[in-house]
Amino acid sequence: MAPRPVIDLTEHRVQGEELFKGGFLHAFRDQVRLPDGGLAQREYVVHPGAVMVVPLLEGADGATRLVLERQYRYPVRGTLIEFPAGKLDPGEDPLACAQRELREETGYTAREWAHAGVLHPVVAYSTEVIEVWFARGLTAGERRLDEGEFLEVFSATPAQLQDWCRDGQVTDAKTLVGALWLQNVMSGTWALDWRPAPAAA
């Protein structure tokens, strides 16, 4: 159980204004009342939420490999190694989103799924929440990338991923968290509740 704060640290919204509304992100600036009664400004981005999938691929030798992607991320001007992921459509069930993103980005479908947990990748300035899913029993198929989406799908061993995280070749926050989850799952420290995949819509 997480320790409770000794004092109430809640900041209460006093007033706010919309700064920007795009096709994907929505930015605000709020005035908030601090725990000591003072006032401060908070600028933040409202995000629709997302999923990330840790796909476990069983090799011909029985060894586990991971399905990963390389994708150019314009804001950081670099090509990053990542687990498959994508944002939720309005009203979309997170598992349905995870199934859709895995299929569209990698071509794989999974026989079993397990919900691991959630992460907040940028708590200082975004509402984004990413649900972490594991998938196994993969079957290869055809990718269906979104228009304007370009990425390379490849596989690696868990040990290779850990090395890349250690060496700074993996810097994507959600993938680093996925690697931590994977390490604990494979060691038996953290358990997953595996369930058959529901029929995809």
VODOPA-84675 format. One line per 5 residues: number of its first residue (from 1); their letters; for each residue x negated, z negated, y of N, C-alpha, C. Coordinates in steps of 0.1 Angstrom, whole numbers, plus 5000, padded with zeros to 4 digits. Layout:
<gukes>
NUM = a = X:Z:Y:X:Z:Y:X:Z:Y; ...
</gukes>
This chain:
<gukes>
1 = maprp = 4992:5000:4988:5000:5000:5000:4991:5000:5012; 4995:5009:5022:4987:5010:5034:4989:4997:5043; 4978:4993:5049:4980:4981:5058:4988:4984:5070; 4997:4974:5074:5005:4976:5086:4997:4973:5098; 5000:4980:5109:4993:4976:5122:4997:4963:5126
6 = vidlt = 4988:4955:5132:4990:4942:5137:4999:4942:5149; 4998:4953:5157:5006:4954:5169:5014:4967:5168; 5025:4968:5176:5033:4981:5177:5025:4991:5185; 5021:5002:5179:5013:5012:5186:5021:5024:5190; 5035:5023:5189:5043:5034:5192:5043:5038:5206
11 = ehrvq = 5042:5052:5209:5043:5057:5222:5057:5063:5224; 5064:5060:5234:5078:5064:5236:5078:5075:5247; 5085:5086:5243:5087:5097:5253:5095:5093:5265; 5090:5096:5277:5098:5094:5289:5104:5107:5294; 5096:5117:5294:5102:5130:5298:5092:5141:5293
16 = geelf = 5096:5154:5294:5087:5164:5289:5091:5178:5294; 5082:5187:5291:5084:5201:5296:5079:5211:5285; 5085:5222:5284:5080:5233:5276:5069:5240:5283; 5058:5242:5276:5047:5250:5281:5047:5264:5277; 5051:5267:5264:5049:5280:5258:5058:5281:5246
21 = kggfl = 5064:5292:5244:5072:5295:5232:5068:5309:5227; 5061:5310:5216:5057:5323:5210:5065:5326:5198; 5061:5336:5191:5068:5339:5178:5065:5330:5167; 5055:5321:5169:5051:5312:5158:5050:5298:5163; 5043:5296:5175:5041:5282:5180:5049:5279:5192
26 = hafrd = 5051:5266:5194:5059:5261:5205:5052:5249:5211; 5048:5250:5224:5040:5240:5230:5047:5232:5240; 5044:5219:5241:5051:5210:5250:5041:5201:5257; 5045:5195:5269:5037:5185:5275:5047:5173:5278; 5045:5162:5272:5054:5150:5274:5047:5139:5281
31 = qvrlp = 5054:5132:5289:5050:5119:5295:5054:5108:5285; 5045:5099:5281:5049:5089:5272:5045:5075:5278; 5053:5065:5273:5050:5051:5277:5041:5045:5266; 5030:5039:5270:5020:5034:5260:5024:5020:5256; 5018:5014:5246:5021:5001:5241:5019:4990:5252
36 = dggla = 5010:4992:5261:5008:4982:5272:5017:4985:5284; 5026:4995:5283:5035:4998:5295:5030:5009:5304; 5017:5013:5302:5012:5024:5310:5018:5037:5306; 5015:5048:5314:5020:5061:5312:5008:5070:5309; 5010:5080:5300:5000:5090:5297:5007:5103:5294
41 = qreyv = 4999:5114:5294:5005:5127:5290:5000:5131:5276; 5008:5138:5269:5005:5143:5255:5009:5157:5255; 5000:5166:5252:5003:5180:5250:5002:5183:5235; 5012:5190:5229:5012:5192:5215:5019:5205:5211; 5017:5210:5199:5023:5222:5194:5032:5218:5183
46 = vhpga = 5044:5224:5183:5054:5222:5173:5052:5233:5162; 5050:5230:5150:5047:5239:5139:5058:5238:5129; 5061:5249:5122:5072:5249:5113:5069:5243:5099; 5057:5239:5097:5053:5233:5084:5048:5244:5075; 5040:5240:5065:5034:5249:5056:5032:5243:5042
51 = vmvvp = 5027:5252:5033:5023:5247:5019:5009:5252:5016; 5003:5245:5007:4990:5250:5002:4991:5249:4987; 4985:5258:4979:4985:5259:4965:4971:5258:4959; 4969:5248:4950:4957:5248:4942:4959:5254:4929; 4956:5267:4927:4959:5274:4915:4948:5272:4904
56 = llega = 4952:5267:4893:4943:5265:4882:4944:5276:4872; 4933:5283:4870:4932:5295:4862:4924:5292:4849; 4930:5293:4838:4923:5290:4825:4916:5303:4821; 4902:5302:4819:4894:5313:4815:4895:5315:4800; 4889:5326:4796:4889:5330:4781:4882:5319:4773
61 = dgatr = 4872:5312:4780:4865:5302:4773:4872:5288:4773; 4883:5288:4779:4891:5275:4781:4887:5267:4793; 4877:5272:4800:4872:5264:4812:4882:5267:4824; 4884:5258:4833:4892:5259:4844:4885:5266:4856; 4891:5276:4862:4886:5282:4874:4897:5281:4884
66 = lvler = 4893:5283:4897:4903:5282:4908:4905:5295:4914; 4917:5298:4919:4920:5310:4926:4918:5307:4941; 4909:5314:4948:4906:5312:4962:4908:5325:4969; 4907:5323:4983:4908:5335:4991:4897:5335:5002; 4893:5346:5006:4885:5348:5019:4894:5355:5029
71 = qyryp = 4895:5349:5041:4903:5354:5051:4897:5353:5065; 4897:5363:5073:4892:5362:5086:4902:5354:5095; 4897:5344:5102:4905:5336:5110:4901:5338:5125; 4909:5345:5132:4905:5350:5145:4902:5338:5155; 4910:5327:5155:4906:5316:5165:4892:5311:5164
76 = vrgtl = 4887:5311:5151:4873:5305:5150:4863:5317:5148; 4868:5329:5148:4859:5341:5147:4850:5341:5135; 4857:5338:5123:4849:5337:5111:4858:5339:5099; 4851:5343:5088:4858:5345:5075:4857:5332:5067; 4868:5326:5063:4868:5313:5057:4872:5314:5042
81 = iefpa = 4867:5305:5034:4871:5303:5020:4883:5293:5021; 4894:5296:5014:4906:5288:5015:4914:5289:5002; 4922:5278:4999:4932:5279:4989:4944:5287:4995; 4952:5294:4986:4963:5301:4991:4973:5292:4999; 4978:5297:5010:4987:5288:5018:4995:5297:5027
86 = gkldp = 5006:5291:5033:5014:5299:5042:5025:5290:5048; 5031:5294:5059:5041:5286:5066:5054:5288:5060; 5062:5277:5062:5076:5277:5057:5085:5286:5066; 5094:5293:5059:5104:5300:5067:5115:5290:5070; 5123:5293:5080:5134:5283:5084:5143:5280:5072
91 = gedpl = 5144:5267:5069:5153:5263:5058:5148:5265:5044; 5135:5270:5043:5130:5273:5030:5125:5260:5022; 5128:5260:5009:5124:5249:5001:5109:5250:4999; 5101:5239:5000:5087:5239:5000:5081:5245:4986; 5087:5242:4975:5083:5247:4962:5085:5262:4962
96 = acaqr = 5097:5267:4967:5100:5281:4967:5089:5288:4976; 5086:5282:4987:5075:5287:4996:5062:5288:4989; 5058:5278:4981:5046:5278:4974:5046:5289:4964; 5057:5291:4957:5058:5302:4947:5056:5315:4954; 5063:5317:4965:5063:5329:4972:5049:5332:4977
101 = elree = 5042:5323:4984:5029:5325:4989:5019:5328:4979; 5019:5321:4967:5010:5324:4956:5012:5338:4951; 5024:5342:4949:5027:5355:4944:5023:5366:4954; 5027:5364:4967:5024:5375:4977:5009:5376:4980; 5002:5365:4981:4988:5366:4985:4979:5369:4973
106 = tgyta = 4982:5364:4961:4972:5365:4950:4978:5374:4939; 4991:5376:4938:4997:5383:4927:5000:5374:4915; 4996:5362:4915:4998:5353:4904:5012:5346:4905; 5018:5344:4893:5029:5335:4892:5024:5323:4883; 5031:5312:4884:5027:5300:4876:5038:5295:4867
111 = rewah = 5034:5291:4855:5044:5285:4845:5048:5271:4849; 5038:5263:4855:5041:5249:4858:5036:5246:4872; 5043:5237:4879:5040:5232:4892:5040:5217:4893; 5031:5212:4902:5031:5197:4905:5029:5195:4920; 5038:5187:4925:5036:5183:4939:5026:5172:4940
116 = agvlh = 5015:5174:4948:5005:5164:4950:5008:5155:4961; 5011:5160:4973:5013:5151:4985:5014:5160:4997; 5012:5153:5008:5012:5160:5021:5000:5157:5029; 4996:5166:5039:4985:5163:5048:4989:5167:5062; 4984:5161:5072:4986:5164:5086:4972:5169:5091
121 = pvvay = 4970:5182:5092:4956:5187:5095:4951:5185:5109; 4960:5184:5119:4956:5183:5133:4965:5174:5140; 4964:5161:5137:4973:5151:5142:4972:5149:5157; 4961:5153:5163:4960:5150:5178:4968:5159:5186; 4972:5171:5181:4979:5181:5190:4989:5190:5183
126 = stevi = 4993:5186:5171:5002:5194:5164:5011:5186:5154; 5024:5191:5153:5033:5184:5143:5031:5190:5129; 5022:5199:5127:5020:5205:5114:5019:5196:5102; 5027:5198:5092:5026:5191:5079:5024:5201:5068; 5014:5199:5059:5012:5209:5048:5015:5201:5035
131 = evwfa = 5024:5207:5027:5026:5202:5014:5016:5208:5004; 5010:5199:4996:5000:5203:4986:5006:5204:4972; 5005:5216:4966:5010:5219:4953:4999:5223:4944; 5000:5219:4931:4991:5225:4921:4999:5234:4912; 4993:5245:4907:4999:5254:4899:4990:5257:4887
136 = rglta = 4996:5259:4875:4989:5262:4863:4997:5271:4854; 4990:5277:4844:4997:5286:4835:4999:5299:4843; 4989:5304:4849:4990:5316:4858:4991:5329:4850; 4999:5338:4855:5000:5352:4851:4997:5361:4862; 4988:5371:4860:4985:5380:4871:4996:5390:4873
141 = gerrl = 4997:5395:4885:5007:5405:4889:5002:5412:4902; 5011:5418:4908:5008:5426:4920:5010:5418:4933; 5000:5419:4942:5001:5412:4955:5011:5420:4964; 5017:5412:4973:5025:5418:4983:5022:5411:4997; 5011:5416:5003:5007:5410:5015:5016:5413:5027
146 = degef = 5017:5404:5036:5024:5407:5049:5017:5418:5056; 5025:5425:5065:5019:5435:5073:5009:5429:5082; 4997:5435:5083:4986:5430:5091:4978:5418:5085; 4981:5415:5072:4974:5405:5065:4963:5411:5056; 4951:5406:5057:4940:5411:5049:4932:5400:5044
151 = levfs = 4931:5399:5030:4923:5388:5024:4918:5393:5011; 4907:5386:5007:4901:5389:4994:4904:5377:4984; 4909:5380:4972:4912:5370:4962:4900:5370:4952; 4895:5358:4949:4885:5356:4939:4886:5343:4932; 4878:5341:4922:4879:5328:4914:4865:5322:4914
156 = atpaq = 4866:5308:4913:4853:5300:4913:4856:5288:4904; 4845:5282:4900:4846:5270:4892:4848:5258:4902; 4854:5247:4897:4855:5235:4905:4841:5230:4910; 4831:5232:4902:4818:5227:4907:4813:5236:4918; 4815:5249:4917:4811:5258:4929:4818:5254:4941
161 = lqdwc = 4832:5251:4940:4839:5247:4952:4833:5234:4958; 4830:5225:4950:4825:5212:4955:4811:5215:4962; 4803:5223:4956:4790:5227:4962:4792:5233:4976; 4802:5242:4977:4805:5249:4990:4810:5239:5000; 4818:5229:4996:4823:5219:5005:4811:5211:5010
166 = rdgqv = 4802:5207:5001:4790:5199:5004:4781:5206:5014; 4779:5219:5011:4770:5227:5019:4775:5232:5032; 4788:5230:5035:4794:5235:5048:4799:5249:5047; 4799:5255:5035:4805:5268:5034:4820:5268:5034; 4826:5257:5030:4840:5255:5032:4842:5245:5043
171 = tdakt = 4849:5250:5054:4852:5241:5065:4867:5240:5068; 4875:5248:5061:4889:5247:5063:4894:5233:5059; 4902:5226:5068:4906:5212:5065:4914:5211:5053; 4924:5220:5051:4933:5219:5040:4926:5221:5027; 4917:5230:5027:4909:5233:5014:4900:5222:5011
176 = lvgal = 4894:5215:5021:4886:5203:5018:4895:5192:5012; 4907:5191:5017:4916:5181:5011:4920:5185:4997; 4922:5198:4995:4926:5203:4982:4914:5200:4972; 4902:5202:4977:4890:5199:4968:4889:5184:4964; 4893:5175:4974:4893:5161:4971:4903:5158:4961
181 = wlqnv = 4916:5163:4962:4926:5161:4953:4922:5166:4939; 4917:5178:4939:4913:5184:4926:4903:5175:4919; 4893:5171:4926:4882:5162:4920:4888:5150:4913; 4898:5144:4920:4904:5132:4915:4914:5134:4903; 4921:5146:4904:4929:5150:4893:4921:5153:4880
186 = msgtw = 4910:5160:4882:4902:5164:4870:4895:5152:4864; 4892:5142:4872:4885:5130:4867:4895:5121:4860; 4908:5123:4862:4918:5115:4857:4922:5103:4866; 4916:5102:4878:4919:5091:4887:4933:5092:4893; 4937:5105:4896:4950:5107:4902:4958:5116:4892
191 = aldwr = 4970:5112:4890:4979:5119:4880:4988:5128:4887; 4992:5139:4880:5002:5148:4886:5014:5149:4876; 5026:5151:4882:5038:5152:4874:5041:5167:4873; 5037:5173:4862:5039:5187:4860:5053:5191:4856; 5059:5201:4861:5072:5205:4858:5073:5220:4856
196 = papaa = 5082:5225:4848:5083:5240:4846:5087:5246:4860; 5082:5258:4862:5086:5265:4874:5100:5269:4874; 5108:5266:4885:5121:5270:4887:5121:5285:4889; 5132:5291:4886:5134:5306:4888:5131:5309:4902; 5122:5319:4905:5119:5323:4918:5131:5331:4924
201 = a = 5134:5329:4937:5145:5337:4943:5141:5351:4945
</gukes>
